[in-house]
Amino acid sequence: MKTQYYVASSLDGFIADRENRIDWLMEFGMEEFSADYAAFIENIGVIVMGSRTYEFLLGEGLAEWPYAGQMCWVLTSRELPRIEGADIRFARGDITDLHREWAAAARDLGKDIWIVGGGDVAAQVYDAGLLDELLITIMPVVLGAGAPLLPTAANSPVFEVVETHAFSGGALGATYRTRR
């Protein structure tokens, strides 16, 4: 069981622009990345996201919840609308305690944990020493400012490169393992 942060980023390390939008990412189309995503999501049993990511998904006017096959935790201190039929748990608390719950659920399913976002949630998991891998697709665009990829509390040790690959449209995929 692994805890993974799978995300797309600009060349300058932002996952959303100044207005917290990802229109820049949608310009690339997702067809090129669909096989990569399908292979990844097949091994995911637990999804974790922050309230802004959840609200973003709600604002997209989804016809159905995109993570119907997974258990989902939304980290929030606010009351948020529920999605009928979706396995969503709203939670707050110590990230280490919450991770124990996610890990137990993922182990029971024989699957991994995906930290969807945002960067703040991933940074909390990383700072607690609980992030195993960073799977990043680096898009060939510069945003100049926005939501940072991984705003950790302190400098990190060097990540170990596990795999890299180039996409035909200019994006680069890289998998990094956390050194402990």
C-alpha positions as CSV (number, residue, x, y, z in Angstrom):
1,M,0.0,0.0,0.0
2,K,1.4,3.4,-1.1
3,T,0.4,7.0,-0.4
4,Q,0.8,8.8,-3.7
5,Y,0.4,12.4,-4.9
6,Y,-0.6,12.2,-8.6
7,V,-0.8,15.7,-10.1
8,A,-0.2,17.9,-13.1
9,S,2.0,21.0,-12.7
10,S,3.3,23.9,-14.8
11,L,7.0,24.1,-15.5
12,D,7.3,26.6,-12.7
13,G,5.6,24.4,-10.1
14,F,2.0,25.5,-9.9
15,I,-1.1,23.2,-10.0
16,A,-3.6,26.0,-10.4
17,D,-3.3,29.6,-11.7
18,R,-3.6,32.9,-9.8
19,E,-7.4,32.5,-9.7
20,N,-7.1,28.9,-8.5
21,R,-8.3,27.6,-11.9
22,I,-7.0,24.9,-14.2
23,D,-8.2,26.1,-17.6
24,W,-4.5,26.2,-18.7
25,L,-4.3,22.4,-18.1
26,M,-7.6,21.7,-20.0
27,E,-6.1,23.4,-23.1
28,F,-3.8,20.3,-23.5
29,G,-6.7,17.9,-23.7
30,M,-6.6,14.7,-21.7
31,E,-6.7,12.0,-24.4
32,E,-2.9,11.8,-24.4
33,F,-2.8,11.1,-20.7
34,S,-5.9,8.8,-20.4
35,A,-3.9,5.5,-20.6
36,D,-1.5,6.7,-17.8
37,Y,-4.5,7.8,-15.7
38,A,-6.4,4.5,-16.3
39,A,-3.4,2.4,-15.2
40,F,-3.0,4.7,-12.1
41,I,-6.6,4.8,-10.9
42,E,-7.0,1.0,-11.3
43,N,-4.7,0.7,-8.2
44,I,-6.4,3.4,-6.1
45,G,-8.9,2.4,-3.3
46,V,-8.8,5.6,-1.2
47,I,-8.9,9.2,-2.4
48,V,-8.1,12.2,-0.2
49,M,-8.7,15.8,-1.1
50,G,-9.1,19.2,0.4
51,S,-12.4,21.2,0.5
52,R,-11.3,23.5,-2.3
53,T,-10.7,20.5,-4.6
54,Y,-14.0,19.0,-3.6
55,E,-15.8,22.4,-4.2
56,F,-14.1,22.7,-7.6
57,L,-15.4,19.3,-8.6
58,L,-18.9,20.2,-7.4
59,G,-18.7,23.5,-9.5
60,E,-17.9,21.5,-12.6
61,G,-21.5,20.3,-12.8
62,L,-20.6,16.7,-12.9
63,A,-23.2,14.3,-14.2
64,E,-21.8,11.7,-11.8
65,W,-19.1,11.4,-9.2
66,P,-15.8,10.6,-11.0
67,Y,-14.5,8.4,-8.1
68,A,-17.4,6.0,-7.7
69,G,-15.1,3.0,-7.3
70,Q,-13.1,4.5,-4.4
71,M,-13.6,5.6,-0.9
72,C,-13.1,9.4,-0.6
73,W,-12.1,11.6,2.3
74,V,-12.6,15.3,2.1
75,L,-10.5,17.3,4.6
76,T,-12.6,20.2,5.8
77,S,-13.7,22.2,8.8
78,R,-16.9,23.3,7.1
79,E,-20.2,21.8,6.3
80,L,-20.2,20.8,2.6
81,P,-22.9,19.4,0.3
82,R,-22.9,15.6,-0.1
83,I,-23.1,13.8,-3.4
84,E,-25.8,11.1,-3.3
85,G,-24.5,7.6,-3.8
86,A,-20.8,8.6,-3.4
87,D,-18.7,7.1,-0.6
88,I,-17.5,10.4,0.8
89,R,-16.3,11.0,4.4
90,F,-15.8,14.6,5.6
91,A,-13.0,14.7,8.2
92,R,-10.7,17.0,10.1
93,G,-8.0,16.3,12.6
94,D,-4.4,15.3,12.9
95,I,-3.1,14.1,9.5
96,T,-1.3,11.2,11.1
97,D,-4.4,9.9,12.7
98,L,-6.4,10.4,9.5
99,H,-3.8,8.6,7.5
100,R,-4.1,5.6,9.7
101,E,-7.8,5.4,8.7
102,W,-7.0,5.8,5.0
103,A,-4.2,3.2,5.2
104,A,-6.5,0.7,7.0
105,A,-9.2,1.2,4.3
106,A,-6.7,0.9,1.4
107,R,-5.0,-2.2,2.9
108,D,-8.5,-3.8,3.3
109,L,-9.0,-3.2,-0.4
110,G,-5.5,-4.2,-1.4
111,K,-5.1,-0.8,-3.1
112,D,-3.2,2.5,-2.7
113,I,-4.1,6.0,-1.5
114,W,-4.2,9.0,-3.9
115,I,-3.8,12.5,-2.5
116,V,-5.7,14.3,-5.2
117,G,-5.2,17.8,-3.8
118,G,-4.5,20.3,-3.4
119,G,-0.9,21.0,-2.8
120,D,-1.6,22.0,0.8
121,V,-3.1,18.6,1.6
122,A,-0.2,16.8,-0.1
123,A,2.3,19.0,1.8
124,Q,0.7,18.1,5.2
125,V,0.9,14.4,4.3
126,Y,4.6,14.9,3.2
127,D,5.5,16.9,6.3
128,A,4.1,14.1,8.5
129,G,6.4,11.6,6.7
130,L,3.5,9.7,5.1
131,L,3.9,10.5,1.4
132,D,5.5,7.6,-0.5
133,E,5.5,8.8,-4.1
134,L,5.0,12.0,-6.1
135,L,3.7,11.2,-9.6
136,I,3.8,14.5,-11.6
137,T,3.0,15.4,-15.2
138,I,5.0,18.6,-15.9
139,M,3.1,20.6,-18.5
140,P,5.0,22.8,-21.0
141,V,3.5,26.1,-19.7
142,V,4.7,28.8,-17.2
143,L,2.0,30.4,-15.0
144,G,4.2,32.8,-13.0
145,A,2.1,32.4,-9.8
146,G,-0.7,30.3,-8.4
147,A,-1.2,27.3,-6.1
148,P,2.2,25.7,-5.5
149,L,2.8,22.0,-6.2
150,L,4.0,21.0,-2.8
151,P,4.3,23.9,-0.2
152,T,6.1,21.9,2.5
153,A,7.0,23.4,5.9
154,A,10.7,23.0,5.3
155,N,13.2,22.0,2.7
156,S,12.9,18.3,1.8
157,P,15.6,15.7,1.3
158,V,16.1,14.9,-2.4
159,F,13.5,12.7,-4.0
160,E,14.6,9.5,-5.7
161,V,13.6,9.3,-9.4
162,V,11.8,6.1,-10.2
163,E,10.6,6.6,-13.7
164,T,10.4,9.4,-16.4
165,H,8.7,9.5,-19.7
166,A,7.9,12.1,-22.4
167,F,4.4,12.6,-23.9
168,S,4.1,13.5,-27.5
169,G,2.5,16.9,-26.7
170,G,5.6,18.1,-24.8
171,A,4.6,17.1,-21.2
172,L,6.9,15.1,-19.0
173,G,5.8,12.4,-16.6
174,A,8.0,11.7,-13.6
175,T,7.6,9.4,-10.6
176,Y,9.6,10.3,-7.5
177,R,9.9,8.2,-4.4
178,T,10.3,9.9,-1.0
179,R,13.6,9.2,0.7
180,R,13.2,8.4,4.4
